[in-house]
Amino acid sequence: MTNAGKLGEMRVLVGACPAALDRVPGEHEVCAWVVDLERPPVPAEELFNRLTPEEQTRALRYKIAKAREQFSIGRGLLRGLLGECLAVAPSAVSLAYLPSGKPVLNGESGLHFNLTHTDGIAVIAVSWRRVGVDVERVRIVENAEGLVRRYFSSAEGVAYRALPEPNRQAGFFRGWTTKEAVIKAAGATVGCLADFDVELDPERPPCVNAVRDPQLTGPGWALAEWTAQGDAAIAIAVEGAGALKVEKLGHG
């Protein structure tokens, strides 16, 4: 029997933040909220006020206004969503940080989350299993081959160069987003990017083909992907799931 058959399928419920999803994810579900950072669903001032004093200080350290706003909006919305799940005020959500810098919940709630953002869009994922998410704007990357050599595994480099030229851009972003999602779920760093292999062929389902780093071993990682706002490629990794089924709700 395959791992998928043993571990079972999980639903990834994707919706716009916050109205489309208004409940705690079930045991076999992941809730993923897509946020338009240009039009946040909660006033920016209110989101900033949700932050702890340390987070507010961190936000104010950003010299570029856009980066400062993205941090405040993303972290403020995250606190609101986690507060709903835990039935506490946003400011009362207690966060700690792994050595990699990944924020996690203090205590023993069993809830896992991840937040990612790029220009104009953020994604927040919440699950009862370790979860990671990444988003990138699909665009022309001048040095894609060099990035593949530097960050991808040797097997992935061979697979990338074997792709037909029209598929290479999609293959590059498939690899980049799924690999980032896995290391974020595991609480690892970019130093592990070459220590596992993912499927780069955009005509095949996303999956992890091989793992060589102990930080990434265990019950396995299931991957899924979708697009938002036309050119945003999103990938999600969940630990211990046999397969992921993405279900978009509303305008997610």
Secondary structure, 3 states (H helix, E strand, C coil): CCHHHHHCEEEEEEEECCCCCCCCCCCCEEEEEEEECCCCCCCHHHHHHHCCHHHHHHHHHCCCHHHHHHHHHHHHHHHHHHHHHHCCCHHHCCEEECCCCCEEECCCCCCEEEEEEECCEEEEEEECCCEEEEEEECCCCCCHHHHHHHHCCHHHHHHHHHCCHHHHHHHHHHHHHHHHHHHHHHCCCHHHHHHEEECCCCCCCCCEEEECCHHHCCCCEEEEEEEECCCEEEEEEEECCCEEEEEEECCC
